[in-house]
Amino acid sequence: MAEHEEPKGESLMEKIAEKIHGDDHSSSSDSDDEKSAPSEMKAKIYRLFGRERPVHKVLGGGKPADVLLWRNKKISAGALGVATALWILFELLEYHLLTLVCHGLILAVAIIFLWSNATTFINKSPPHIPEVSIPEKPLLEFASVLTYEINRGLAVLREIASGRELKKFLGVIAGFWVLSIIGGWCNFLTLFYIVFVSLHTVPVLYEKYEDKVDPIAEKACAEIKKQYAVFDEKVLSKIPKGPLKDRKVA
């Protein structure tokens, strides 16, 4: 009887062990599936303009990106406040830049002059006037970067004007047309102020609500591609195109 009872006990223990290992295996596989599912979902998430990096990196990183994304609220608010004050002075109050510079220099020189002469009457040392000079290196770096960007833009326009990519050509024409309309509504200073305010508001708002904006942008891009495909089929495909010959550069 004992010989028959031992196999039953062993078989019972084996079933229990198999049950436990089976549950562990299923739970681990479930957890692996749960871990892999979010990663796959993250990989499939659409990002605006196809970006793969954070917004901070897209804006170049460093201090300029920190200012645009309000990492330092005092500096960002100060820059926006100064831009707003200048726009109110020059646009609403119709103040002029040369007048503002001259008035500022008159006030500064008059204060320092009176302060220097007043110290002789009250027997105090004259004020130390610091030497002010414009650093050459930052100006040269800014000019170099500006020149590079202008040359790159001209090269892109030249490539588009060569007639190779109709889609980019239509996009550039539409962009310039929209800018011309906006330029008719306001002057350059107001346009510059609008761009400045947009750079200080749109990126930070997008970074905060990107999970809500990206799905809407995905649907909008899909609809635009759909409409462009219809326009291409009905209009662009019927435009006669001459043969394009690549010129070999010696």
Secondary structure, 3 states (H helix, E strand, C coil): CHHHHHHHHHHHHHHHHHHHHHHHHHHHHHHHHHHHHHHHHHHCCCCHHHCCCCHHHHCCCHHHHHHHCCCCHHHHHHHHHHHHHHHHHHHHCCCCHHHHHHHHHHHHHHHHHHHHHHHHHCCCCCCCCCCCCCCHHHHHHHHHHHHHHHHHHHHHHHHHHCCCCHHHHHHHHHHHHHHHHHHHHCCHHHHHHHHHHHHHHHHHHHHHCHHHHHHHHHHHHHHHHHHHHHHHHHCHHHCCCCCCCCCCCC
